[in-house]
Amino acid sequence: MGSLLSYAKKNPDNIITPFGQIDVLLLYAIAADKLKDYLGDREIAGKIWMPSGKVPFLLKRGSKLKPLYANELIEAVDLDFLELRSKEEHLKDAKNDITDLQYKVWQYFLPRKLADFFYATNHENPGGEIDRIFFDLDRFKGMSADQAQETTRIFIETIKEDKEFQNLPLNPEPFIYWTGNSFHVFFFLDKPQPNSFYETYFQYSKNNPEQNFTGKWAKAVNEKTEFKVLGGHERQGNSINIDPSQTPSGKLSRVPLGSLHMEDPKAVDGVSVPITKKMLYDDDLTGKLAEYKPKDVIENLDEFAKYLPEIR
């Protein structure tokens, strides 16, 4: 990993174009080295953006391919592999010159294509146990990053005041990160719980929104903002949505450090980084976060990594 990081630091403006071609693997292998405890044995996924073709993106994940893990990504990616990918666009033309593990990694992240770095929030096992609760503070068209920040701040304050929530078997301290566009909030359970735990306490119900925490919190936040805040993932006009629906096993989340965020298949408009609760009170926060580029992640890698949670 040292050689990759050294190469990236010497070529800060070419982190996603090593050897002259787009390749996200230099950034993602370096990020994975800092995320290996956070990701553990959770399956990695890649959302590959297609500039042309019948579909806007391809989703490569462990439920469809042989599962890929952070430690494997770290092991597989080296400078020789990246250089080869800059010369060979298609896997079939390079398969005789790479290891089996590199072959698997290639399937998840294609050369010459931008891709998001995702992982299975609670593993790739639909209906299985969970040990993380994930809220996506999703901002729809017309909503600003500042409004997403305000929503996230009030959301965290609302949760802190909820004594019933504090009695659940979890760590009540949130883990927060910037996605490149908005914010994600995580809570970590003391031990794995059945999916019914999510369904009972957090799954949003449009028909009975205040039956559990998500709907109750969304209503409370909405009452404290001058814009619309809703629970769930359904688009209902300009709003910030507090959406827990990517929590169950078999659902995906963006990694909290180093994932590119795309405006379209050809343009990067952000990168994910972890933050602290205190930062949510910084009036200049989203302006700073929106300016981050992959080189900023590399240059401040150890500092960002300090904000990652300790996984028991």
VMD Tcl script that draws the C-alpha trace (Angstrom):
set ca {
  {0.00 0.00 0.00}
  {2.96 2.28 0.63}
  {3.89 2.33 -3.05}
  {0.31 3.22 -4.06}
  {0.09 6.02 -1.52}
  {3.51 7.33 -2.49}
  {2.54 7.31 -6.16}
  {-0.73 9.12 -5.39}
  {1.03 11.80 -3.33}
  {3.54 12.39 -6.12}
  {0.75 12.61 -8.70}
  {-2.05 14.44 -6.81}
  {-3.86 15.66 -9.90}
  {-3.91 12.20 -11.49}
  {-5.35 10.10 -8.67}
  {-8.33 8.95 -10.74}
  {-6.34 8.98 -13.99}
  {-3.19 7.02 -13.14}
  {-1.11 6.16 -16.19}
  {-3.26 8.52 -18.27}
  {-6.59 6.67 -18.13}
  {-9.55 6.85 -15.73}
  {-9.16 4.21 -13.04}
  {-10.81 4.51 -9.62}
  {-8.81 1.65 -8.14}
  {-5.81 3.71 -7.05}
  {-8.05 5.85 -4.83}
  {-10.24 2.97 -3.71}
  {-7.41 0.64 -2.72}
  {-5.83 3.39 -0.63}
  {-9.21 4.18 0.98}
  {-9.90 0.48 1.59}
  {-6.70 0.24 3.65}
  {-8.16 2.81 6.07}
  {-11.62 1.24 5.90}
  {-10.62 -2.39 6.45}
  {-11.83 -2.46 10.08}
  {-15.00 -0.52 9.26}
  {-15.86 -2.80 6.32}
  {-14.58 -6.04 7.82}
  {-16.27 -8.97 6.08}
  {-18.97 -6.84 4.44}
  {-19.18 -7.32 0.71}
  {-17.97 -4.52 -1.55}
  {-19.99 -3.22 -4.50}
  {-19.18 -1.00 -7.45}
  {-21.62 1.24 -9.30}
  {-20.04 1.67 -12.72}
  {-21.23 4.65 -14.74}
  {-21.74 4.05 -18.45}
  {-21.31 7.18 -20.64}
  {-23.17 5.45 -23.45}
  {-25.33 2.38 -23.74}
  {-28.76 1.11 -22.81}
  {-28.35 1.60 -19.05}
  {-26.81 4.55 -17.14}
  {-24.83 2.31 -14.80}
  {-23.92 -1.26 -13.96}
  {-24.14 -2.46 -10.35}
  {-21.52 -5.05 -9.46}
  {-22.14 -6.72 -6.12}
  {-21.66 -9.86 -4.09}
  {-25.18 -11.12 -4.65}
  {-24.47 -11.38 -8.39}
  {-20.72 -12.04 -8.51}
  {-18.24 -13.86 -6.31}
  {-18.11 -11.61 -3.22}
  {-15.27 -9.11 -2.93}
  {-13.92 -7.78 0.37}
  {-11.79 -4.82 1.45}
  {-8.75 -6.94 2.30}
  {-8.89 -8.49 -1.18}
  {-9.04 -5.10 -2.86}
  {-6.00 -4.00 -0.86}
  {-4.09 -7.15 -1.81}
  {-4.98 -7.12 -5.50}
  {-4.23 -3.53 -6.48}
  {-0.65 -2.53 -7.21}
  {1.02 -0.21 -9.69}
  {1.69 -2.98 -12.21}
  {-2.01 -3.88 -12.20}
  {-3.02 -0.24 -12.69}
  {-0.55 0.20 -15.52}
  {-1.84 -2.93 -17.24}
  {-5.42 -1.67 -16.95}
  {-4.38 1.58 -18.61}
  {-3.26 -0.41 -21.64}
  {-5.95 -3.10 -21.75}
  {-9.55 -1.95 -21.66}
  {-11.16 -5.39 -21.69}
  {-10.77 -8.12 -19.10}
  {-10.59 -10.88 -21.70}
  {-7.44 -9.32 -23.16}
  {-5.69 -9.15 -19.78}
  {-6.82 -12.32 -18.00}
  {-3.61 -14.23 -18.74}
  {-1.49 -11.50 -17.13}
  {-3.33 -11.11 -13.82}
  {-4.06 -13.18 -10.73}
  {-7.43 -14.74 -9.97}
  {-7.99 -12.09 -7.30}
  {-7.18 -9.27 -9.73}
  {-9.59 -10.86 -12.19}
  {-12.33 -10.62 -9.56}
  {-11.50 -7.00 -8.69}
  {-11.56 -6.07 -12.40}
  {-15.16 -7.26 -12.64}
  {-16.23 -4.85 -9.91}
  {-14.39 -1.74 -11.15}
  {-13.79 -1.35 -14.87}
  {-10.92 0.70 -16.30}
  {-11.86 3.89 -18.16}
  {-15.14 4.13 -16.19}
  {-16.05 6.21 -13.18}
  {-17.57 4.20 -10.32}
  {-18.97 4.71 -6.83}
  {-17.55 2.62 -3.99}
  {-20.38 0.90 -2.09}
  {-20.65 -1.96 0.40}
  {-23.41 -4.15 1.79}
  {-24.64 -2.27 4.88}
  {-25.50 -5.44 6.79}
  {-24.09 -8.05 4.41}
  {-25.58 -9.60 1.28}
  {-28.14 -11.79 2.98}
  {-31.71 -10.49 2.50}
  {-33.75 -11.05 5.64}
  {-30.60 -11.66 7.69}
  {-29.44 -10.09 10.92}
  {-28.35 -6.47 11.17}
  {-25.88 -4.63 13.40}
  {-25.98 -1.17 11.81}
  {-28.83 1.31 11.40}
  {-28.34 3.60 8.39}
  {-30.14 6.87 7.65}
  {-29.68 8.56 4.30}
  {-30.39 12.30 4.53}
  {-31.37 12.44 0.89}
  {-31.74 15.84 -0.75}
  {-33.90 16.01 -3.82}
  {-33.96 18.58 -6.62}
  {-34.04 22.15 -5.40}
  {-32.67 21.40 -1.94}
  {-29.26 22.78 -0.98}
  {-26.35 21.17 0.82}
  {-26.80 23.77 3.57}
  {-30.38 22.57 4.05}
  {-29.13 18.99 4.24}
  {-26.64 20.08 6.90}
  {-29.34 21.84 8.91}
  {-31.56 18.77 8.66}
  {-28.76 16.49 9.80}
  {-27.90 18.73 12.74}
  {-31.52 18.95 13.94}
  {-31.97 15.23 13.31}
  {-29.02 14.42 15.59}
  {-30.29 16.83 18.26}
  {-33.77 15.26 18.09}
  {-32.36 11.78 18.54}
  {-30.22 12.86 21.49}
  {-33.35 14.13 23.26}
  {-35.26 10.87 22.72}
  {-34.91 8.89 25.96}
  {-36.74 5.89 24.52}
  {-34.10 5.58 21.80}
  {-31.34 5.71 24.41}
  {-32.74 2.49 25.92}
  {-32.24 0.45 22.74}
  {-29.29 -2.01 22.64}
  {-27.01 0.26 20.62}
  {-24.37 2.95 20.85}
  {-26.38 6.21 20.86}
  {-23.44 8.18 19.44}
  {-23.97 8.72 15.69}
  {-21.39 8.28 12.99}
  {-21.82 10.95 10.33}
  {-20.28 11.44 6.92}
  {-20.54 13.55 3.82}
  {-21.40 11.53 0.72}
  {-20.13 14.08 -1.77}
  {-23.66 15.45 -2.03}
  {-25.45 15.07 1.34}
  {-25.08 13.26 4.67}
  {-25.38 9.74 6.05}
  {-25.94 8.91 9.72}
  {-25.18 5.51 11.26}
  {-25.81 3.87 14.62}
  {-24.10 0.66 15.70}
  {-25.96 -2.06 17.60}
  {-24.42 -3.75 20.64}
  {-24.96 -7.12 18.99}
  {-26.67 -8.41 15.83}
  {-30.45 -8.23 15.85}
  {-33.04 -9.90 13.61}
  {-34.45 -7.86 10.73}
  {-37.63 -7.46 12.77}
  {-35.68 -5.04 14.98}
  {-35.35 -2.70 12.01}
  {-38.96 -3.24 10.97}
  {-40.26 -2.50 14.47}
  {-38.21 0.56 15.33}
  {-37.05 2.18 12.10}
  {-38.82 1.05 8.92}
  {-40.81 4.02 7.67}
  {-44.54 3.53 7.12}
  {-46.34 6.06 4.93}
  {-49.70 4.87 6.28}
  {-48.63 5.12 9.93}
  {-45.55 7.36 9.96}
  {-45.36 7.90 13.71}
  {-45.48 4.24 14.63}
  {-41.70 4.22 15.22}
  {-38.64 6.43 15.55}
  {-38.12 7.38 11.90}
  {-41.53 8.91 11.33}
  {-41.57 10.56 14.75}
  {-38.14 12.11 14.21}
  {-38.92 13.23 10.66}
  {-42.03 15.04 11.89}
  {-40.09 16.72 14.70}
  {-37.33 17.88 12.32}
  {-39.88 19.14 9.78}
  {-41.50 21.30 12.47}
  {-38.14 23.01 13.13}
  {-37.21 23.81 9.54}
  {-38.60 26.25 6.99}
  {-38.42 23.64 4.24}
  {-39.96 20.21 3.81}
  {-38.45 17.23 5.66}
  {-40.05 13.82 5.13}
  {-39.54 10.25 6.26}
  {-38.92 7.39 3.83}
  {-37.54 7.39 0.30}
  {-40.59 8.35 -1.74}
  {-40.15 11.57 -3.72}
  {-42.88 14.05 -2.84}
  {-41.61 17.30 -4.33}
  {-38.71 19.40 -3.07}
  {-37.67 17.89 0.26}
  {-34.95 16.40 2.40}
  {-35.87 12.78 3.12}
  {-34.76 10.88 6.21}
  {-34.55 7.43 4.69}
  {-33.56 4.27 6.63}
  {-34.48 1.86 3.83}
  {-30.89 0.86 2.99}
  {-30.43 -0.65 6.46}
  {-31.62 -4.26 5.90}
  {-29.25 -6.99 4.87}
  {-29.02 -7.05 1.10}
  {-28.99 -3.23 0.81}
  {-26.01 -1.02 -0.06}
  {-24.34 2.06 1.36}
  {-21.57 4.33 0.09}
  {-18.27 3.89 1.96}
  {-17.56 6.81 4.33}
  {-14.11 7.68 3.00}
  {-12.91 8.12 -0.57}
  {-15.96 7.17 -2.65}
  {-16.46 9.39 -5.66}
  {-19.90 10.94 -6.14}
  {-20.93 11.50 -9.74}
  {-22.93 14.30 -11.28}
  {-23.22 12.20 -14.44}
  {-21.28 9.33 -16.06}
  {-18.45 11.67 -17.05}
  {-18.21 14.14 -14.16}
  {-17.22 13.77 -10.50}
  {-18.93 16.30 -8.22}
  {-17.80 15.15 -4.79}
  {-16.06 12.60 -2.60}
  {-17.12 11.00 0.69}
  {-15.42 11.93 3.97}
  {-16.34 11.34 7.62}
  {-17.15 14.30 9.86}
  {-17.92 14.98 13.53}
  {-21.11 16.22 15.21}
  {-19.33 19.45 16.09}
  {-18.69 20.18 12.42}
  {-22.43 20.33 11.75}
  {-22.44 23.70 13.54}
  {-19.87 25.17 11.15}
  {-21.61 27.67 8.84}
  {-18.97 27.08 6.18}
  {-19.06 23.28 6.35}
  {-20.81 22.37 3.10}
  {-18.79 24.94 1.18}
  {-15.62 23.22 2.36}
  {-16.93 19.71 1.80}
  {-18.15 20.48 -1.72}
  {-14.64 21.60 -2.67}
  {-12.96 18.34 -1.68}
  {-11.28 16.44 -4.49}
  {-9.64 12.99 -4.46}
  {-6.28 14.66 -3.87}
  {-7.65 16.20 -0.67}
  {-8.55 12.74 0.60}
  {-5.00 11.54 -0.10}
  {-3.33 14.61 1.39}
  {-5.46 14.41 4.58}
  {-5.92 10.66 4.73}
  {-4.78 10.11 8.31}
  {-6.79 13.08 9.60}
  {-10.01 11.85 7.94}
  {-9.37 8.32 9.19}
  {-9.43 9.62 12.78}
  {-13.16 10.31 12.34}
  {-13.97 6.71 11.45}
  {-15.68 4.79 14.29}
  {-13.95 2.11 16.29}
  {-15.63 -1.15 15.35}
  {-15.91 -3.64 18.19}
}
mol new
graphics top color blue
foreach p $ca { graphics top sphere $p radius 0.5 }
foreach p [lrange $ca 0 end-1] q [lrange $ca 1 end] { graphics top cylinder $p $q radius 0.2 }
display resetview
